[in-house]
Amino acid sequence: MLRTRVITAVILLLVLLAVLAYGGALGWNLFVLVVLLGAFWEWARLGQFGAPKSILYAIAGGAICLVGAQFVSLQTSGFPLLALASVFWVAFAPWCLRHVSLGVLANPFVYGAVGFVLIAAAGLALVVTKTYGIVFLLSAIAICFAADIFAYFFGKAFGKRKLAPRISPGKSWEGAIGGAFSVLILSWAVVLLADQFPVLENTWQAMAFERWHPVVFSFWLLVLSAYSVVGDLFESMLKRRAGMKDSSQLLPGHGGILDRIDAQLPVLPLAILLVSAMAG
């Protein structure tokens, strides 16, 4: 299992780096579209749509994204979609997790509509983030990876109080807090090293620090880290409701695409909205 996981991870990393280095805007957009198709399909499966409807949902979602991309200006017209997704993550997702209930999302039509908004917004955020440069893109994505990796180690070492025992028994408050403060420390390190390593000046962290008071900068980093956990837990709740261990087996050893991007779903739209606020 570990060997399969490592091989898949290496292949994914090589594909990602190749697309970023040689694919240009078109290559990156096509890569994002493939990710979205898989994510739409898995979202439908977690909603128990059945095989034919899941495929149709993915095709429809991908087609709407393609058509929409032809007629909207990403940085301006895409703003409402990012804002709508962020409202869901900030206002509704925590309620779902607290009550371990989907609420109105239990309605298949509502569930499908919300899934389109959340996944399309994350895809839009990936495309827009790339326009700020590869370093900026990777630094934004790294927030979730750092929060997840350090939460795992802190949880293993110090975890005693369960964060959401009815949803994901393995997660602890100690792990989540350790992950958040690790993101904060690493981000401050990036900012402090930016003078010595000019490439770091192009990171999300350096751009944020230039425009915000240090306290505000630190606050938003903790918020983004917290919502990476919200995204992870929300997908875990969907899997538990559907009786599934993974969202799919598209990525051998890792599960599905949603299993890999669940934390990014709330974080990337929020990060882009914050960038818009910084620029304003």
C-alpha positions, 0 to 999 in steps of 0.5 A, a space after each residue: 500500500 505504501 509503495 503504491 501511495 508513493 508511486 502515485 504521489 511521485 507521478 502526480 508531482 511530476 505531472 504537476 511540475 511538467 504542466 506548470 513548467 511547459 503547459 502554459 495557460 492552456 495546459 494548466 487550464 486543461 489540467 484543472 478541467 480534468 481535476 474538476 471532472 473527477 471531482 464532480 463525478 466523486 461529489 455525485 457518488 458521495 451524494 449517492 446519485 448512482 453511476 449514470 447520473 454521476 457521469 452525467 453530472 460530471 459531464 454537465 459540470 465540466 461543460 458549464 465550466 468550459 462554456 463559462 470560461 469563454 464568457 467571463 473575465 476570471 478576475 472580475 466576473 468570477 468574483 460572485 462564484 468565489 464569494 458564494 462558495 466562501 459564504 457556504 464554507 464560512 456560514 453553513 459548513 460549520 453548522 453541518 459539522 456541528 450537527 453532523 447533518 447535511 440539512 437542506 443539502 439532503 435534497 439531491 437538487 440542492 446537493 448537486 447545485 452546491 457541489 457545482 458551486 464549490 468545485 467550480 469555485 475551487 477550479 476558478 481559484 486555481 486558474 486565477 491563482 496561476 495568473 499571479 505566477 507559479 510561486 504564488 500558486 504553490 505558496 497558496 496550495 502549500 498552506 493546506 499541505 502544511 496544515 495537514 502534515 503538521 496536524 498529523 504529527 502534532 496529533 500523533 504526538 500530543 492528540 488527546 481531545 477529539 476534534 470531531 469524533 462522530 465524523 473523523 475519530 483520528 483528528 484531535 484539537 491538538 493536531 489542528 492547533 499544531 497544524 495552524 500554528 505551524 502554518 503561521 510559523 512557516 509563513 513568517 519564515 517565508 516573509 523574513 527570508 524574502 529579502 535574502 531569497 527574492 523568489 519568495 517575494 512572489 509568494 502569497 505570504 509575502 504579498 499579504 504581509 506587504 499589505 496587511 498589519 502583522 496581526 491581520 496577516 497572522 489572523 488570516 493565516 490561522 483562519 485559512 488553516 482552520 478552514 482547511 480542516 473544515 474542508 477535510 471534515 466536511 468531505 469525511 462527513 459526506 463519505 461517512 454518510 455514503 458509507 465510503 472510505 474514499 471518494 473513489 479509487 482514481 488515485 491508487 493509494 490515495 483514494 479520490 481527487 476529493 480526498 486530495 483537494 478537500 482542504 483546498 475547496 474552502 481555502 483557495 476561494 478565500 485566499 483569492 478573495 483576500 488577494 482581491 481585498 489586498 489589491 483594492 
